[in-house]
Amino acid sequence: MEVLYFAWVRERIGVPKERIESSAATVNDLIAELKAREPRYEAAFADLSALRVALDQELSEFDAPLAGVREVAFFPPMTGG
């Protein structure tokens, strides 16, 4: 699957996107796999309340299943105006 990072998430991880082979069943499982990789991922995902996730461009929850998902995007909450 393709994982996209936006705003400060991208800055902490250092790449805008990457292709990942994962056995994660849910978004939370994927985050746990990423955090175990190295400290920059741990820093990016330290506070999930400051993050949102979209699966195939649909806003989702962290307990959402990943079966069949092609794209996961992580980004901070957005404010509009």
C-alpha positions in Angstrom: 0.0 0.0 0.0 1.0 3.6 -0.4 1.4 5.7 2.7 1.2 9.5 2.4 2.4 12.0 5.0 1.3 15.6 5.1 2.4 18.8 6.9 4.5 18.3 10.1 4.0 14.5 9.8 6.0 14.6 6.6 8.6 16.9 8.2 9.2 14.5 11.1 9.4 11.4 8.9 11.4 13.1 6.2 9.5 11.7 3.1 6.1 12.7 1.5 5.2 9.1 0.7 6.4 5.5 0.7 5.2 2.1 -0.5 4.9 -0.3 2.4 4.3 -4.1 2.5 2.4 -4.7 5.7 0.5 -7.4 7.5 -1.4 -4.8 9.6 -5.1 -5.5 10.0 -6.0 -2.0 11.2 -4.6 1.5 11.0 -3.5 1.2 14.6 -1.6 -2.0 13.7 0.1 -0.1 10.8 1.1 2.7 13.1 2.6 0.2 15.6 4.7 -1.3 12.7 5.8 2.2 11.6 6.7 3.3 15.2 8.8 0.2 15.6 10.9 1.1 12.5 12.9 4.0 13.9 12.7 7.1 16.2 11.5 9.5 13.5 8.3 7.4 13.1 7.9 7.2 16.9 8.1 11.0 17.0 5.6 11.5 14.2 3.0 9.1 15.8 3.6 9.9 19.4 0.3 11.8 19.8 -2.5 10.3 17.8 -5.0 12.9 19.0 -3.0 15.4 16.8 -3.5 13.2 13.7 -6.2 12.3 11.3 -6.2 9.4 8.8 -7.8 8.8 5.4 -8.1 5.5 3.7 -8.4 5.7 -0.1 -9.2 9.4 0.3 -12.0 8.8 2.8 -11.6 10.2 6.4 -11.4 7.1 8.7 -10.8 6.0 12.3 -7.6 4.5 13.7 -9.4 1.2 14.3 -10.6 0.9 10.7 -9.6 -2.3 8.8 -6.9 -2.1 6.1 -8.2 -5.0 4.0 -8.3 -3.9 0.4 -7.0 -0.4 1.1 -4.5 1.0 -1.5 -3.7 4.3 0.1 -3.3 5.5 3.7 -2.8 9.2 4.4 -1.8 10.8 7.7 -2.2 14.5 8.4 -2.9 17.0 11.2 -6.5 18.2 11.7 -7.4 21.0 9.4 -9.1 24.2 10.2 -11.1 26.0 7.6 -12.0 29.6 7.0 
